Amino acid sequence: MTPKIGITEDHLKAANALLSVVLSDEMTLYVKTRKFHWNVTGQSFMELHKLLEAQYVEIEVIIDEVAERIGKLGGKTIGTMNEFSSLSRIVEHPNQYPVQKTMLTELLSDHEILIAELRKDIDISANDNHDAGTADLLTGILQQHETNAWILRRYLS
């Protein structure tokens, strides 16, 4: 049943397609952050291990919020790694286990990519899809990524 919430059916479909990409980005970043959490070594090991755990737990909440938003807009939420991989704007590097600094640099880059992409997604949500709710959700997500990027940038300074 299509929600009757003041957004046209075409705009609902466009919003759900956009949110599927955001969900894919978040899932990819979650997996990468978790992989680095498992494999971080060296100086400040425990501090970084805990930091990365806190970040992937935060991303897990974002994932659930985005998936639920898709449902609220009448869509079906994708849920396979194949689907996520095909839509994500984040690049994975299979079979690579970088050193600590490279891990942090890669995660920082990923957060910054998402921040830039989310800015565009917010504009599309508000202006093209007339969907203030999704724009608001994405604004909060953008702010979380800004905070995580700032923290990672401090480690690399």
PELINDA-V554159 format. One record per residue. N is the residue number from 1. RES is the residue in one letter. PHI is phi in whole degrees, 0 to 359 (NA if undefined). PSI is psi as a letter, one per 20 degrees, with the letter a starting at -180 (* if undefined). D_FIRST is the distance of its C-alpha to the first C-alpha in Angstrom with 2 decimals. Layout:
BEGIN
n/res/phi/psi/d_first
N/RES/PHI/PSI/D_FIRST
N/RES/PHI/PSI/D_FIRST
END
This chain:
BEGIN
n/res/phi/psi/d_first
1/M/NA/p/0.00
2/T/282/p/3.80
3/P/297/q/6.37
4/K/254/n/9.10
5/I/236/k/11.98
6/G/84/j/14.51
7/I/237/p/13.85
8/T/297/r/13.31
9/E/300/h/10.89
10/D/296/g/14.17
11/H/291/h/15.21
12/L/297/g/12.15
13/K/297/g/12.95
14/A/295/h/16.57
15/A/296/g/16.19
16/N/292/h/14.62
17/A/295/g/17.42
18/L/299/g/19.95
19/L/295/h/18.88
20/S/296/h/19.18
21/V/292/g/22.73
22/V/300/g/23.49
23/L/300/g/22.35
24/S/296/g/24.62
25/D/299/g/27.44
26/E/294/g/27.24
27/M/296/g/27.23
28/T/294/g/30.20
29/L/295/h/32.06
30/Y/301/g/31.43
31/V/297/g/32.94
32/K/296/g/35.84
33/T/296/g/36.60
34/R/295/g/36.58
35/K/301/g/38.84
36/F/292/h/41.24
37/H/302/g/41.22
38/W/290/h/42.34
39/N/247/j/44.93
40/V/294/q/46.44
41/T/219/r/50.23
42/G/97/a/53.22
43/Q/303/q/54.28
44/S/63/k/51.86
45/F/310/g/50.01
46/M/295/h/48.82
47/E/299/g/47.87
48/L/289/h/45.75
49/H/303/g/44.34
50/K/289/h/43.11
51/L/299/g/41.94
52/L/295/h/39.81
53/E/297/g/38.38
54/A/300/h/37.44
55/Q/290/g/35.78
56/Y/289/h/33.71
57/V/294/g/32.61
58/E/297/g/31.50
59/I/296/h/29.61
60/E/301/h/27.91
61/V/294/g/26.49
62/I/301/g/25.35
63/I/304/g/23.61
64/D/295/g/21.60
65/E/296/g/20.74
66/V/293/g/19.58
67/A/299/g/17.50
68/E/292/h/15.83
69/R/297/h/15.30
70/I/302/g/13.40
71/G/297/g/11.00
72/K/298/h/10.97
73/L/268/j/10.10
74/G/85/j/6.98
75/G/265/r/9.60
76/K/256/p/11.58
77/T/271/p/15.04
78/I/295/r/18.05
79/G/200/k/20.76
80/T/243/q/23.83
81/M/298/h/27.09
82/N/298/g/27.09
83/E/297/g/23.83
84/F/298/g/25.17
85/S/298/h/28.55
86/S/286/h/27.34
87/L/253/i/25.58
88/S/294/q/27.93
89/R/265/j/30.35
90/I/258/p/32.69
91/V/264/p/35.37
92/E/264/q/36.36
93/H/228/n/39.93
94/P/300/q/40.07
95/N/62/k/43.36
96/Q/243/p/44.63
97/Y/230/n/45.82
98/P/291/r/47.10
99/V/289/r/49.53
100/Q/310/g/48.44
101/K/298/g/48.93
102/T/293/h/47.02
103/M/302/g/44.10
104/L/295/h/43.97
105/T/296/g/44.43
106/E/294/g/41.56
107/L/295/g/39.20
108/L/300/g/40.35
109/S/301/g/39.68
110/D/297/g/36.14
111/H/299/g/35.40
112/E/293/h/36.93
113/I/299/g/34.89
114/L/296/h/31.67
115/I/301/g/32.96
116/A/297/g/33.66
117/E/292/h/30.32
118/L/296/h/28.40
119/R/302/g/30.34
120/K/294/g/29.01
121/D/297/h/25.41
122/I/296/g/25.73
123/D/299/g/27.02
124/I/299/g/24.27
125/S/299/g/21.58
126/A/286/g/23.40
127/N/271/g/24.84
128/D/273/g/22.77
129/N/266/i/19.18
130/H/52/l/19.94
131/D/236/n/18.48
132/A/297/h/21.11
133/G/297/g/19.35
134/T/292/g/19.45
135/A/301/g/22.93
136/D/293/g/24.08
137/L/302/g/22.91
138/L/294/h/24.65
139/T/297/g/27.71
140/G/297/g/28.17
141/I/295/g/27.89
142/L/303/g/30.39
143/Q/296/h/32.75
144/Q/294/g/32.68
145/H/293/h/33.58
146/E/299/g/36.31
147/T/295/g/37.78
148/N/296/h/37.77
149/A/295/g/39.31
150/W/300/g/41.95
151/I/297/g/42.85
152/L/297/h/43.19
153/R/298/h/45.18
154/R/295/h/47.58
155/Y/295/h/48.26
156/L/269/i/49.13
157/S/286/*/51.36
END
